[in-house]
């Protein structure tokens, strides 16, 4: 089934793979072949697009970039002790809390890298009537997250925040 999303993903991946092939050609090969670059870009983009769209991991173009946002309504702003407990709970759940970037009303943490994913940076903002959880990839975009790790980690952070903020 070919739709607009599939075509957008295909062209995006074709450009990414072609630029990568051009870079590798200049570094590792003596000559540059446009035909090889186009064929490699087409094959890689076609197979990756098929894999991502067929499995259902990508439903919108925003899923390629993995920028996600969850808003949790709360009745009152949590006290500082609750924020400290949330930081400790995140650390116990294998999140790396960045103490340098975390301030009074903001917690910045990241997930651990693995072979299938580069990892994400999560920001938890505590406002008077809501808690905003945002994620962004450590690199500019992350179409390698085929296991859904970003979604799982966002739900895990959401559950931790809901347990301590009511």
Secondary structure as UniProt FT lines:
FT   HELIX           4..28
FT   HELIX           34..55
FT   HELIX           62..65
FT   STRAND          68..73
FT   HELIX           80..92
FT   TURN            93..94
FT   STRAND          95..97
FT   TURN            99..101
FT   TURN            104..105
FT   STRAND          106..111
FT   TURN            115..116
FT   STRAND          120..126
FT   STRAND          130..137
FT   TURN            143..144
FT   TURN            146..147
FT   HELIX           149..164
//
